[in-house]
Amino acid sequence: MIKEITTEINFPLYLPGIENPKNDKVSILAADIGGTKTNVGWFVSENGKMIMKHEATYSSKSHQSFSHIIQKYIRENDFEKPNRISIGVAGPVIQGKCITTNLPWSLDANQIKKETLVDKVSIINDLESTAYGLAEINEGYLATIHEGCPNPVGNVAILAPGTGLGEAGLFWDGKYLRPFATEGGHSEFSPRNNVEVEFYQYLKQIYGIVSWETVISGPGLFNIYRFLRDIKGHEEPAWLTQQFENEDPSAVICQTALRDLNMTCVLAMEMFVEFIARESTSLALKLKATGGLLLGGGIPPKIFSFLNKSQFYENFIVSDKMEHLLKNIPIHLILNSKTALLGAAYYGAFSEES
């Protein structure tokens, strides 16, 4: 069974400014920008820790830009100008700029500095900020799916399906873990059997290029369900059709499968979990993640009962020659939904020595 763990698990992150007194009592406006929602928090650094004083959540697609959200947040809560702004965003960040993957936004650190008059503005990938959120692991923060090797040492991989598919790594330099972002979710999906070839062809007609994000994400789960319904002929009862019309389809599939109310939803979830395991294997092998695999994002905590079944682990360890390495990799589930927000705050406060 999945077991909750506490501070026995430790990720020694490279945060060179964490002991610098200049970084104490610093106010940070941190943000975690996703395709569906944007979480914003007001933090203050105290003795190497980030203390959240206030937080709010906004619908990303209901706002024209991130700057509008910042201004609204500060205005609504009557805050003064923060010392620093630190942002984790779903998309590739290059030289302080990002065009978001699942939103019609562009972010520019220099532009945000001008608009807010805040001198220090940081923008990093949201999976990178998730990695920095591992600086603070409290009771109930993680759950263990597979214990793996005791006292693991090495690189760490993070895979996080939500509105999109985020992937990141933490490089072990011999003393610290150094987070880095990837865009691995946009690498091409590869089918393994005849049914998956049919699935690939179905998605190819829709997307042209079939990435792992079109399979492992909220929309990806609905893609799997639609394939089973429209191509493989599984029936859809009227009550389920009505729910799809009124609610988020991926959430409906999750809840219906967890309650075992419809076999098509259960089959879709089982395929979804197998695909998570397969892409987790690829990521772990490419990064040689002997320090662990972490599953994050919005979806895994909601489907932990499926991830806890033997199907996930048995698919994860499938390899031509590396099964022994995969069996030793610890697998943890991130339960804290604010990990990326917290990580953005830690990065903003302590990523630099001064």
C-alpha positions as CSV (number, residue, x, y, z in Angstrom):
1,M,0.0,0.0,0.0
2,I,1.0,3.7,-0.4
3,K,2.5,4.9,2.8
4,E,2.7,8.5,4.0
5,I,6.2,9.5,4.9
6,T,7.7,12.3,6.9
7,T,11.1,14.0,7.1
8,E,12.9,10.6,6.7
9,I,13.1,11.5,3.0
10,N,15.5,14.4,2.3
11,F,16.3,16.2,-0.9
12,P,19.4,18.4,-0.3
13,L,18.7,21.2,-2.8
14,Y,21.3,23.7,-4.0
15,L,20.1,27.0,-2.6
16,P,23.3,28.9,-2.0
17,G,21.6,31.9,-0.3
18,I,19.7,30.0,2.3
19,E,22.2,30.9,5.1
20,N,22.8,34.5,4.0
21,P,21.4,36.9,6.6
22,K,20.6,39.4,3.8
23,N,17.9,36.9,2.6
24,D,16.1,36.9,6.0
25,K,12.8,38.8,6.4
26,V,12.5,39.1,2.6
27,S,8.9,39.4,1.2
28,I,8.3,37.2,-1.9
29,L,5.3,37.4,-4.1
30,A,5.3,33.8,-5.6
31,A,3.2,32.4,-8.3
32,D,2.5,29.0,-9.9
33,I,1.0,29.5,-13.4
34,G,-0.8,26.6,-14.9
35,G,-3.0,26.2,-17.9
36,T,-6.1,26.0,-15.7
37,K,-5.4,28.0,-12.6
38,T,-2.7,30.4,-11.2
39,N,-1.9,30.2,-7.5
40,V,-0.4,33.3,-5.9
41,G,1.1,33.5,-2.5
42,W,2.7,36.1,-0.2
43,F,5.8,34.7,1.6
44,V,8.3,35.9,4.1
45,S,11.7,34.3,4.6
46,E,12.5,33.4,8.2
47,N,15.6,31.5,9.3
48,G,16.0,29.7,6.0
49,K,12.3,28.8,5.7
50,M,9.5,30.3,3.7
51,I,6.4,31.3,5.7
52,M,3.2,31.7,3.7
53,K,1.2,34.7,4.9
54,H,-1.5,34.7,2.3
55,E,-2.6,32.8,-0.8
56,A,-5.2,33.1,-3.6
57,T,-6.2,31.1,-6.7
58,Y,-7.3,32.7,-10.0
59,S,-8.6,31.2,-13.2
60,S,-5.8,31.6,-15.7
61,K,-8.0,31.8,-18.8
62,S,-10.2,34.5,-17.2
63,H,-7.3,37.0,-17.2
64,Q,-5.5,38.7,-20.1
65,S,-2.1,38.3,-18.6
66,F,-0.2,37.4,-15.5
67,S,0.5,41.1,-14.8
68,H,-3.3,41.6,-14.4
69,I,-3.3,38.8,-11.8
70,I,-0.4,40.4,-9.9
71,Q,-2.1,43.8,-9.9
72,K,-5.4,42.3,-8.8
73,Y,-3.9,40.3,-6.0
74,I,-2.0,43.2,-4.5
75,R,-5.0,45.6,-4.9
76,E,-7.5,43.1,-3.4
77,N,-5.3,42.4,-0.4
78,D,-3.9,45.9,0.1
79,F,-0.3,44.7,0.0
80,E,2.7,46.9,-0.3
81,K,5.3,46.2,-3.0
82,P,7.1,42.9,-2.3
83,N,10.9,42.7,-2.2
84,R,10.9,40.1,-4.9
85,I,8.6,38.3,-7.4
86,S,9.3,34.7,-8.3
87,I,7.2,32.8,-10.9
88,G,6.9,29.2,-11.9
89,V,5.2,28.9,-15.3
90,A,4.1,25.9,-17.4
91,G,6.3,26.5,-20.5
92,P,9.9,26.8,-21.6
93,V,11.7,29.7,-19.9
94,I,14.6,31.2,-21.9
95,Q,16.6,34.2,-20.6
96,G,13.7,35.3,-18.4
97,K,11.1,35.1,-21.0
98,C,8.3,32.5,-21.6
99,I,5.5,32.0,-24.1
100,T,3.1,29.8,-22.2
101,T,2.2,26.4,-23.6
102,N,-1.5,26.2,-22.7
103,L,-2.3,29.9,-22.4
104,P,-2.2,32.8,-24.8
105,W,0.3,34.6,-22.5
106,S,3.9,35.8,-22.8
107,L,6.0,36.6,-19.7
108,D,9.1,38.8,-19.6
109,A,10.9,39.4,-16.3
110,N,12.2,42.8,-17.4
111,Q,8.7,43.9,-18.4
112,I,7.3,42.7,-15.1
113,K,10.0,44.7,-13.3
114,K,8.9,47.8,-15.2
115,E,5.2,47.2,-14.4
116,T,5.6,46.4,-10.7
117,L,8.7,48.5,-9.9
118,V,10.1,45.4,-8.2
119,D,13.9,45.1,-8.8
120,K,14.2,41.3,-8.5
121,V,11.9,39.2,-10.7
122,S,12.6,35.5,-11.4
123,I,10.8,33.2,-13.9
124,I,11.4,29.5,-13.9
125,N,9.6,26.5,-15.3
126,D,6.8,25.2,-13.1
127,L,8.4,21.7,-12.8
128,E,11.6,23.4,-11.8
129,S,9.7,25.3,-9.1
130,T,8.1,21.9,-8.1
131,A,11.6,20.6,-7.6
132,Y,12.6,23.5,-5.4
133,G,9.4,22.9,-3.4
134,L,11.1,19.7,-2.1
135,A,13.2,22.0,0.1
136,E,10.4,21.6,2.7
137,I,9.0,18.1,3.3
138,N,6.6,17.9,6.2
139,E,4.3,15.2,7.4
140,G,1.8,14.2,4.7
141,Y,3.9,15.9,2.0
142,L,4.8,12.7,0.1
143,A,3.5,9.2,-0.1
144,T,5.7,6.2,-1.1
145,I,4.6,3.9,-3.9
146,H,7.8,1.9,-4.0
147,E,10.6,2.1,-1.4
148,G,13.4,1.0,-3.7
149,C,17.0,1.1,-2.5
150,P,17.6,2.3,1.1
151,N,19.4,5.7,1.3
152,P,19.3,6.4,-2.5
153,V,21.9,8.6,-4.1
154,G,21.8,10.1,-7.6
155,N,19.7,12.2,-9.9
156,V,15.9,12.5,-9.4
157,A,13.1,12.6,-12.0
158,I,9.8,14.4,-11.7
159,L,6.8,13.6,-13.9
160,A,3.7,15.7,-13.4
161,P,0.5,15.3,-15.5
162,G,-2.2,18.0,-15.2
163,T,-3.6,20.3,-17.8
164,G,-0.4,19.4,-19.7
165,L,2.5,17.1,-18.9
166,G,5.5,18.5,-17.1
167,E,8.9,16.7,-16.7
168,A,12.0,17.8,-14.9
169,G,15.1,16.5,-13.3
170,L,17.4,17.2,-10.3
171,F,21.1,16.6,-11.0
172,W,23.1,15.2,-8.2
173,D,26.5,17.0,-8.1
174,G,27.9,14.8,-5.2
175,K,26.6,17.2,-2.5
176,Y,23.4,18.9,-3.7
177,L,20.5,18.3,-6.1
178,R,20.3,21.0,-8.8
179,P,16.8,21.2,-10.4
180,F,16.5,21.7,-14.2
181,A,13.5,21.9,-16.5
182,T,12.8,19.8,-19.6
183,E,10.1,19.8,-22.3
184,G,10.0,16.0,-22.4
185,G,6.2,16.0,-22.3
186,H,6.3,17.2,-26.0
187,S,8.4,14.3,-27.2
188,E,6.6,11.8,-29.4
189,F,4.4,9.1,-28.0
190,S,5.3,5.5,-29.1
191,P,2.8,2.7,-29.2
192,R,3.8,-0.8,-28.0
193,N,1.0,-3.1,-29.3
194,N,-1.7,-3.2,-32.0
195,V,-4.4,-1.5,-30.0
196,E,-2.0,1.3,-29.2
197,V,-1.1,1.6,-32.9
198,E,-4.8,2.2,-33.5
199,F,-4.9,4.7,-30.7
200,Y,-1.8,6.5,-32.2
201,Q,-3.5,6.6,-35.6
202,Y,-6.7,8.0,-34.0
203,L,-4.7,10.8,-32.3
204,K,-2.6,11.5,-35.4
205,Q,-5.7,12.4,-37.3
206,I,-6.5,15.0,-34.6
207,Y,-3.1,16.4,-33.7
208,G,-0.7,15.5,-36.5
209,I,2.2,14.9,-34.1
210,V,1.2,12.7,-31.2
211,S,3.2,13.8,-28.1
212,W,3.1,12.2,-24.6
213,E,1.1,15.3,-23.4
214,T,-1.8,14.3,-25.7
215,V,-1.9,11.0,-23.8
216,I,-0.8,11.8,-20.2
217,S,-2.7,14.9,-19.1
218,G,-6.3,15.8,-18.4
219,P,-7.2,16.1,-22.1
220,G,-5.1,13.0,-22.7
221,L,-7.3,10.9,-20.4
222,F,-10.3,12.1,-22.3
223,N,-8.5,11.2,-25.6
224,I,-8.1,7.6,-24.3
225,Y,-11.8,7.4,-23.3
226,R,-12.9,8.8,-26.7
227,F,-10.8,6.2,-28.5
228,L,-12.4,3.4,-26.5
229,R,-15.8,4.8,-27.1
230,D,-15.6,6.0,-30.7
231,I,-13.1,3.5,-32.2
232,K,-13.4,0.4,-30.0
233,G,-17.2,0.6,-29.7
234,H,-17.6,0.8,-25.9
235,E,-21.0,2.1,-25.0
236,E,-21.6,5.4,-23.2
237,P,-24.7,5.6,-20.9
238,A,-26.9,8.7,-21.1
239,W,-26.1,9.8,-17.6
240,L,-22.4,9.9,-18.4
241,T,-23.0,11.8,-21.6
242,Q,-24.8,14.4,-19.6
243,Q,-22.0,14.7,-17.1
244,F,-19.5,15.2,-19.9
245,E,-21.6,18.1,-21.2
246,N,-21.8,19.8,-17.8
247,E,-18.4,19.1,-16.2
248,D,-14.7,18.7,-17.0
249,P,-14.5,15.3,-18.9
250,S,-11.2,14.2,-17.3
251,A,-12.6,14.8,-13.8
252,V,-15.8,12.9,-14.7
253,I,-13.7,9.9,-15.9
254,C,-11.5,10.0,-12.8
255,Q,-14.5,10.0,-10.4
256,T,-16.5,7.4,-12.3
257,A,-13.5,5.1,-12.5
258,L,-12.6,5.5,-8.8
259,R,-16.2,4.6,-7.9
260,D,-16.2,1.7,-10.5
261,L,-19.5,3.0,-12.1
262,N,-18.5,2.5,-15.7
263,M,-16.2,-0.1,-17.3
264,T,-15.1,2.2,-20.1
265,C,-13.9,4.8,-17.6
266,V,-12.1,2.1,-15.7
267,L,-10.4,0.8,-18.8
268,A,-9.4,4.4,-19.8
269,M,-7.9,4.9,-16.3
270,E,-6.0,1.7,-16.5
271,M,-4.5,2.6,-19.9
272,F,-3.7,6.1,-18.6
273,V,-1.9,4.6,-15.6
274,E,0.1,2.3,-17.8
275,F,1.1,5.2,-20.0
276,I,2.3,7.2,-16.9
277,A,4.4,4.2,-15.9
278,R,5.9,3.8,-19.4
279,E,6.9,7.5,-19.7
280,S,8.1,7.5,-16.1
281,T,10.4,4.6,-17.1
282,S,11.8,6.5,-20.1
283,L,12.4,9.6,-18.0
284,A,14.0,7.7,-15.2
285,L,16.3,5.8,-17.6
286,K,17.3,8.9,-19.5
287,L,18.2,10.8,-16.3
288,K,19.5,7.7,-14.6
289,A,17.3,8.7,-11.7
290,T,18.7,6.4,-9.0
291,G,17.8,9.1,-6.4
292,G,14.1,8.6,-7.1
293,L,11.0,9.2,-9.2
294,L,8.4,11.7,-8.1
295,L,4.9,11.9,-9.5
296,G,3.4,15.4,-9.2
297,G,0.9,17.6,-10.9
298,G,-2.8,17.9,-10.4
299,I,-3.8,14.4,-11.4
300,P,-1.7,11.8,-9.5
301,P,-3.0,12.7,-6.0
302,K,-6.6,12.2,-7.3
303,I,-5.9,8.7,-8.7
304,F,-3.5,7.4,-6.1
305,S,-5.6,4.2,-5.6
306,F,-4.9,3.3,-9.3
307,L,-1.2,4.3,-9.0
308,N,-1.0,2.0,-5.9
309,K,-2.1,-1.0,-7.9
310,S,0.6,-3.5,-9.1
311,Q,-0.2,-2.5,-12.7
312,F,1.8,0.7,-12.3
313,Y,4.9,-0.7,-10.8
314,E,4.9,-3.8,-13.0
315,N,4.8,-1.6,-16.1
316,F,7.4,0.8,-14.6
317,I,10.1,-1.9,-14.3
318,V,9.7,-3.3,-17.8
319,S,13.0,-2.8,-19.7
320,D,15.2,-4.7,-22.1
321,K,18.2,-4.8,-19.8
322,M,17.7,-2.2,-17.0
323,E,15.1,-3.9,-14.8
324,H,17.6,-4.2,-11.9
325,L,18.2,-0.5,-12.0
326,L,14.5,0.4,-12.1
327,K,13.6,-1.9,-9.2
328,N,16.0,0.1,-7.0
329,I,14.5,3.5,-7.8
330,P,12.2,4.9,-5.0
331,I,8.9,6.2,-6.3
332,H,7.0,8.9,-4.4
333,L,3.8,10.7,-4.9
334,I,3.7,14.5,-4.1
335,L,0.6,15.1,-2.1
336,N,1.1,18.8,-1.4
337,S,-0.8,20.8,-4.1
338,K,1.2,23.9,-3.3
339,T,4.6,22.4,-4.0
340,A,5.3,24.5,-7.1
341,L,4.2,27.7,-5.4
342,L,6.4,27.0,-2.4
343,G,9.3,26.1,-4.7
344,A,8.9,29.4,-6.5
345,A,9.2,31.2,-3.2
346,Y,12.3,29.2,-2.2
347,Y,13.9,30.0,-5.5
348,G,13.1,33.7,-5.3
349,A,14.6,33.9,-1.8
350,F,17.6,31.6,-1.8
351,S,18.7,30.8,-5.4
352,E,21.4,33.5,-5.2
353,E,24.2,33.9,-2.7
354,S,23.3,37.6,-2.1
